[in-house]
Amino acid sequence: MLELLLRWALPCVCGALAAFGGRLCAYQRTLGRGLQALLRDRIIQIYGQTMQNGFCPIGERGNLEALREQYRALGGNGQAEDLVRRCLQLPTEKGR
């Protein structure tokens, strides 16, 4: 009986666990990519708004830096980094 269990049941259980683990990893990867896309979209949105206004308020600077940090942690590229850099070069108030 133990031999039958080891021969058939154990490999089936291990196979099921491996399949579940693979699906879980794929799901986490998909969540990471989705979050990265949202972060990139928000950076682009702030970039457009600040460039149109001609200044980047202090509050937006903090937001941009936090967004950039998380975007980079998720494997983001230099495109968003360049947009953040351009925003941070703007004055903090209109007309300065």
GIDAVEN-V225911 format. One record per backbone hydrogen bond with DSSP energy under -0.5 kcal/mol. CO is the residue of the C=O (numbers start at 1). NH is the residue of the N-H. If there is no record, write none. Layout:
co: (CO	CO)
nh: (NH	NH)
This chain:
co: (1	2	3	4	4	5	5	8	9	10	11	12	13	14	15	16	17	18	19	20	21	22	23	24	25	26	27	28	29	30	31	32	33	34	35	36	37	38	39	40	41	42	43	44	45	46	47	48	49	50	50	57	58	59	60	61	62	63	64	65	66	67	68	69	70	71	72	77	78	79	80	81	82	83	84	85	87	91	93)
nh: (5	6	7	8	9	9	10	12	13	14	15	16	17	18	19	20	21	22	23	24	25	26	27	28	29	30	31	32	33	34	35	36	37	38	39	40	41	42	43	44	45	46	47	48	49	50	51	52	53	54	55	61	62	63	64	65	66	67	68	69	70	71	72	73	74	76	75	81	82	83	84	85	86	87	88	89	90	56	96)
